[in-house]
Amino acid sequence: MTRTLVTGGAGRLGRSVVAALAASGREVVSVDRVAAEGLPAQQFELDLLDDAARHELFTRVAPEEVVHLAAIPAPFAAPDDELYAVNTGLASGVLGDALRVGTRALLAASSPTVIGYGAPEGWAPAYLPLDEAHPVAPWNAYSRSKVAVEELVRETAEREGARIRLGTFRPCYVIAPEEWAGAPTQQGHTLLERLAQPELSAVALFNYLDARDAGAFVVAWLDHADAVPNGAVLFAGARDALVRGPVREAVAAHLPSAADAAEALGERDALFSSARAEELLGWRPTRSWRTELVEVEGE
Ligand SMILES: NC(=O)c1ccc[n+]([C@@H]2O[C@H](COP(=O)([O-])OP(=O)(O)OC[C@H]3O[C@@H](n4cnc5c(N)ncnc54)[C@H](O)[C@@H]3O)[C@@H](O)[C@H]2O)c1
């Protein structure tokens, strides 16, 4: 049985990733500062920035696969210097230990925010939908830390060659299962509030991804890591935009600088494309707010 270590396994995204990995038949180990109830994994509670504790854990578990999610997960959630140092320090520490113990595949979480939307000085896409070829333009410590993680993974893949499969992914705004039923989302609003006030989602280009679809993405990446260019980054987002009504109208109203580029979008299209992940991994997001939320509203 493949042993897979998930960092940040008790978190919003981590819980669904752990569940999907366990359902795929893997032996899952979660490491986090806190434990989560009912997680189908062996859980270790420790600070991954503690080098000695992290070394010992990796030596003891010797994971064949690592999914690195632990981070300060949002812009401005901590002072700039701390946020950048924590996110880059976690990634380089975890990657270093994975290499040391002979891990054969590691996937780390980046973020769509690397693209640069929401910048106070303004931002416009070169084209829509956004894909992995679109230039990045980080403007805060969080998105800078994620660009650095992508770069660290890419450089390490170049250096380590065939020894390990490495990659990063940019999951769109993750919606955990309980959030379809009214629990607050990462930014504190419920989904119904986000749909009623499109300006809340417009700053992140109406992006989202069901956490179970994110879990399926991680399983697909680990199962098909050889099919992805080593060190590459992939977007992972829902196929539609998190907004009621035609997406071009919503973009024109709330993101005028993207209105021209949005002419290329269909009525319900997402502003992000996961086509590359679909092509390389055979993964497709299967959940939409249109199906998930309706079930709850109909109760
Ligand atoms: N939630 C989203 O919408 C979203 C979108 C894009 C990218 N991401 C990325 O996905 C990853 C997971 O995000 P999330 O929303 O699940 O965040 P989260 O805060 O719910 O989970 C992160 C987990 O990491 C743990 N952690 C943080 N620092 C640690 C440390 N030093 N040692 C051990 N554990 C530590 C936390 O305790 C937490 O349980 C992050 O890298 C985040 O940047 C999230």
The ligand as an ORCA input file, in Angstrom:
! r2SCAN-3c Opt
* xyz 0 1
  N      -8.706     27.522      0.599
  C      -8.492     28.015     -0.601
  O      -9.400     28.534     -1.233
  C      -7.137     27.916     -1.240
  C      -6.990     28.392     -2.543
  C      -5.732     28.332     -3.143
  C      -4.679     27.767     -2.465
  N      -4.862     27.300     -1.196
  C      -3.702     26.708     -0.540
  O      -4.074     25.387     -0.120
  C      -3.413     25.074      1.097
  C      -4.425     24.665      2.148
  O      -5.306     25.762      2.378
  P      -6.568     25.637      3.340
  O      -7.594     26.555      2.850
  O      -6.897     24.205      3.581
  O      -5.952     26.283      4.659
  P      -6.190     25.847      6.180
  O      -5.636     26.944      7.039
  O      -7.590     25.396      6.418
  O      -5.239     24.580      6.292
  C      -3.854     24.687      6.393
  C      -3.410     23.770      7.500
  O      -1.991     23.865      7.618
  C      -1.669     23.791      8.991
  N      -0.391     24.439      9.237
  C      -0.060     25.729      8.990
  N       1.186     25.975      9.402
  C       1.666     24.806      9.925
  C       2.889     24.427     10.531
  N       3.888     25.313     10.725
  N       3.043     23.166     10.948
  C       2.024     22.254     10.798
  N       0.839     22.583     10.240
  C       0.661     23.827      9.822
  C      -2.818     24.526      9.697
  O      -2.932     24.120     11.066
  C      -4.024     24.149      8.854
  O      -4.737     23.040      9.387
  C      -2.582     26.302      1.452
  O      -1.275     26.117      0.961
  C      -3.277     27.424      0.722
  O      -2.400     28.495      0.452
  C      -6.051     27.363     -0.578
*
